[in-house]
């Protein structure tokens, strides 16, 4: 292989068909696992969406009007270990689930003012922001509200690790969202250029005071959607073809230095019909490819990406969402994106 794959892993909602119209309800109670006391003010939400609520003074929660599908349910509260659990909603189901949260020590940074952090911490924060927010123009329009709570350490192998006792709160003024991310893993190997990020996310729409601002948000959201991995997977499973939007083939056959648009033969519908299989039992799709890098040219956005299936297969829901976020690894334009480019799972340009 003549180039290095950059790995980016994002833990996201599993199955959220945009076309689903059946609505469901989730309710229950949250208590402290040690004292059995109810927990008010805890966040309960479906990862990657704007769907969620908080528990009341008695620890009770209820979420209504949930489209059918499989999700990652997240229960989060400062001072407790978060719970992330897969959950499946059938047509018009009413699910009751109670949870008990395990307390954890609250480790507060002794230094709360950024100017008082060490120069090493500040350097590490810039590295963290580069890969967590992404390396696109939208990254400059994002602010991490609680950056001082992020714990950043480098080990003896020059690997940067990041943890945070609370959800990382990102204000994305480019796309118009507040995004709260429970960080499960951040691993950046500086020597080998490997990156692994795992998180679950909660979206809240920001309010804009004028029509031109809302128009700008909608335009940028559309652009991000068109250049996303999800959009490519949607096209692939729905059409069993890349159509006029993409050119795809094995990268090893066509990589040429300093050439944006290589003389690339596009894999046709006969190829994809053999390699995209519909699973009737799970109502999902399986993409089957050899474990070699593939190059992808987006004709609409004029961007170049690479992707790789380490397990030689990836299961995809009808709306282009991966069941396992580790099943596709990416490089190029896809790898430059981060939280700054993230859209809610229900977003789809119509």
N, C-alpha and C positions, 0 to 999 in steps of 0.2 A: 504494500500500500504506500502511496507516495505522499500522503498527507495524513494529518492526525484528526480523528473525529473528536469534536467537543461534545460532551454529554450534558444534556440539561433534562432533568426529570421534574415534572410538576404533578403533584397529587391533586386530582380534580374530581368533579362530579362524574359518576360512572355512566349513568344512562338517563338522559333527559330529552326525549323526543319533542322537538318544537311543535310538531303537528298534533301531539296528543291533546285531547279535549276533555278526557275524564278527569274529574277533580276528586281529591282525597283529603283526609284529615289525619293529623298526628297530634296526640296529646299525651300528657303524663305528668309526673312529679319528680323533682330533683331534691335529693337530701344529701347531707354530709355523711360520708361512709363511717365516720368515727362516732359522731354524736347523734346521728339520725335526725338532726334538726333540718327543717326545710331551708333551701337556698334561694333567696330572692335575688333578682337582678342577673342571673346567669344567662348567657347567650345560647340559644338553640337555633341552628340554621342548617340549611342544605348547602354544602360547599359549592362554590362557583356560581351562586345565584344571589338574587336579592330576597329570597324567601327565608324568613326567620322571625324570631320573636325573643322576648326575655321572660323569665319566670316572674310570677307575681310574688306578693309578700308571703304566700303559703308554699312557694316553690312550684306552683302549677304553671304549665305552659300549654298552648294550643296553637297549631298552625293549620290553616284551612286553605282550600283551593290549590292543592298541590297536584300538578299534572302527573299522570301515571309514568312509572319508570323506576330505575334504580339510581340511588344517590349515595353520597357520603354525608351522613348526619354527623354534625359537630356540636358538642356541648362544651362550652368554655367559660371559665370564671377565674379571675385572678386569685392566686393562692391555692389552686387545685389543679391536678393533672387533667388535661382535656381528654375527652372521649371522642374518638372518630370511629364510626361504625357504618357499615353498608346497610342500606335499607331499601326494600322494594315495595312499590305501591302498584296494586292492581286497580282495575276500574272501580271507582267509587268506594274504595276501602276506607275503613276507620280504624286506625292503629293506635293502640295505647301502649306506651313504653315508659316505665319508670327507671330512673338512674340514680346511682349513688356516686358522688365524686370523692376521690381520695385527696385529702389535703397534702400539700407539699410546702416546704419552707419557702418563704418569699425572700429571694436573694436580691436585695437592692444594691445597685451600684453606689458605692460610697461617694462617688463624684457624679453630680447631677448636671453640672454646667459644662458644656462642650469645650469651652476655652481651657478648662482645668484638666481635661483628659491628656494623657501622654501623647507625644507625637506619634508613637507606634500605633496607638489605638486609632488616631485620626487617619493614619495611612491605611490601616486595615479597614476602616469604615469606608474609605473611598473605593477600595477593592470590592467590598461587600456590595456597595451601592451599584457599582459597575455591572456586576453580574446578577444581582437580585432585581434591580429595576430594569436592567437591559442596557444595550449600547445603541440606542436609536435617538432620534431627535425628541421623541416624547419623554425620554428619561429626564431631561432638563426641566420639564414642567411637573415633575413629581416631587413631593416632599414627604419625608418620613417624620411623622410628628413626634414619635417617642424614640428617636435614634439613640439617646443617652442610655436607654435600658438594654440595648443590644450588647451582649458579652462576646468579645472577639478575641480569639487566641490562635496563635500559630504553634504547631508542634515542631519537633526536631527535624521532621522531613519536609518542612516548609509547606505544610498544609494548613490552610486557614479554615477554622471552624467558627460558626456563629450560632448562638442560642439567644433566646429572649424569654423572660418569665411571663410576659404578656403578649397578646397579639401585636404584631407590627402593623402600625396604622399608616397607610399611604394615602395621601391626597393627590389624586391624579387630575390635574386641571386641564390636561389635554383631551381626555376622554370623558371627564365629568363624573368620576366615581370616587367615593371613599372606599378603600379596600382594606379589610382587616385580615391579616395573614397569621395563622398559627404555624410557626416554623417548626417542622419536624426534623429537618436536616439541612445544613448548609456545609458543603465540603468543596473547597477549591484547592486543588493540588497545583501549586505554582510551578513545579518542575516539569510535570507531565502534562500540564494544561488540561486536566480533567476537572469537570464541574458537576456537582450533584446537588440539586435543590428539591426538597420535598416540603410542601405546605398545603394547607387547606385555606380557602378564602371566603370571605363574606363581603358582598357588594352592597353599597348604599348609593343611590343616585344623589349627586350634588344638585343644588338649585342654582339656576342662572337667571339673572335679572333682565336680560334682554334677548330679543329674538335672534339677533346676529350671533350671539354666543352659543345659543342652542343649535343654530344651523352649523356652526363650526364643529361642535361636538359630534353632530350626526355625520358630517362629512368625514371627519377623522375616524370615527367608528367604522364607517363603511370601508375606508381604505385599509384599516387594520384587519377587518374581517376578510377582505379579498386576499390579503397576503398571509393569512394564517394557515397553520397545518390543518386545523379543523376544516377549513374551507376545501382544501385539497382532498381530504379524506371523504368529505361529503360528496364531492364530485365523483370520486372513484367508486364509492359503493352505490350511489344512486344511478349512475350512468354506465357502470362497468367500462368506463373509458375516461380518458383525460380531456377529450373534446378539443375545443379550440383554445382552452385556457392554459394548458400546461404541456410541457414536453418532458418526458421521463425516460431514462434508460440506465443501465449499469454504468456507474461513474468510472470504473477502471478502464473502460473502453474508450472514453471520450475526454478525460481530463487533459487540459492543455493549459500551461501557465499563461497568465495575463490575457486570457481570452474569455470575454463575458459570455458570448453565445457560441459554443462549440458546434461543429457540424454533427448535430445530435439526431440520430434516428429515433423517432418517437415510438414507444411501445403501443401497439394498436389494441382495439377492442377484443380481438381474438385472444391476445395475451391476458388481458385483465379478466375476461370471462372465465379463464382457467384458474386465476390466482385470487379472485375475490369470491368467496363462497358464502351463501346465505344459510344461517342456522335456524331452522324452524322452531326448535325447542326453546331457544333463548331470544328469538326475534332479533338476532344480531348478525354481523358479518365478520368473517375471518379473512384477513389479508395474509397470503402465504407467499413469501419471497425467500430466495437464498440469502444467507448471512453475509452479504457483500454490500458495499455502499452503492446507493443509487443517487443520481443527480436529477434535480428537478428545476426546470425553468418555468417561472410564472410569467406568461406572456402579457398578462394584464398590468402587473406592477413592475415588470422587467427586473425581477430579483432572482438570484440563484441560491438554491439550498441543496443540502445533501441529507439523506436519511438512511437508516440502517436498522434492520430487524434482528437483534441479537438472538432471539429464540426462533427465528425463521417464521414466525406467525404473530399476528396482532389481532385481537378481537375488538371490533368497533361497533358502537351502537348506531341506530338508524339516523342519528343526527351528527355523526362524525366525531363522537367522543370515545377515547380509548378506555377500555375496561381497566387495563393495566398501563399506567403512565410510563413504566419502564420498558414497554415492549417496542417503542420506537425511539431511537437516539438520533440526534440531529446535529448539523453543522451548517455554517453559512448564514443566510438571512434568518432562518428559523432560530438558530442558536443566539443571534444577537438580540432577540426579543426577551423581555422579562415582564415583571408586574406592570411596567409602564404601558405595555401593549395588550394587557389582559382584558378580555371582554367577558361579561356574564354568560353563562352557558345557554341562556335563552335567546341571546342576541342572534339575529339572522336578518341580513338585509333583504328586504322584499321589494 
